[in-house]
Amino acid sequence: NIPLPDDQWAYPKKLNIVEAVGVAWAFQILKAIIKIMLLNLTVYGLSTYQDSSYSYFRELDLGSALSEHFLTVLGICFGAVIFPITRFFVIEFWSVFLRFMAGMLDYKGDKHSMVEHIMVSAQSSYIFVLVPILGDFVQKIAGFVLMYGGIKKQLGTSTFLTILILLAPLALFIGIASVLGVFLTLLLI
């Protein structure tokens, strides 16, 4: 018999929600760096083609676009910096909603660990943001697929009910927006 080590690093450790958001944040920072590099490469390429006498881009005035370039880079950096704050708001919303649904479905286990398991697994979809152009779209789809799998397994719901649980916040926001729209319309008449 070979004795197993008592080292804490010998076995995989489950991430908690803070660690999962930290890993997702690292991917967001890498995505921001890639975006800025591609944006700078594009501006450099356009300015190079603008200088040539036979270029289609010689009519393009890049001087005015540089301030927009600065604001775009600033927006990318700002989005990467505030990502954990916005992510924690989204996680808290889903946590409250999923605990409410677990209560309605008469879930017998620990609701907090169940929600944390679902949200941690959904954070792993942020690896897809590193893919240029389609990465954000693929990440959103993968996040919902992972939440679907987590909700279905943890709550033991049917496929249809799981899809309804995932779409319920969207219906809630559309309903609130509709009520606000009607209220503002009536207020302005």
Secondary structure as GFF3:
##gff-version 3
##sequence-region A 1 189
A	DSSP	alpha_helix	17	51	.	.	.	ID=ss1
A	DSSP	three_ten_helix	56	59	.	.	.	ID=ss2
A	DSSP	alpha_helix	62	104	.	.	.	ID=ss3
A	DSSP	alpha_helix	111	123	.	.	.	ID=ss4
A	DSSP	three_ten_helix	124	130	.	.	.	ID=ss5
A	DSSP	alpha_helix	135	155	.	.	.	ID=ss6
A	DSSP	alpha_helix	159	188	.	.	.	ID=ss7
###
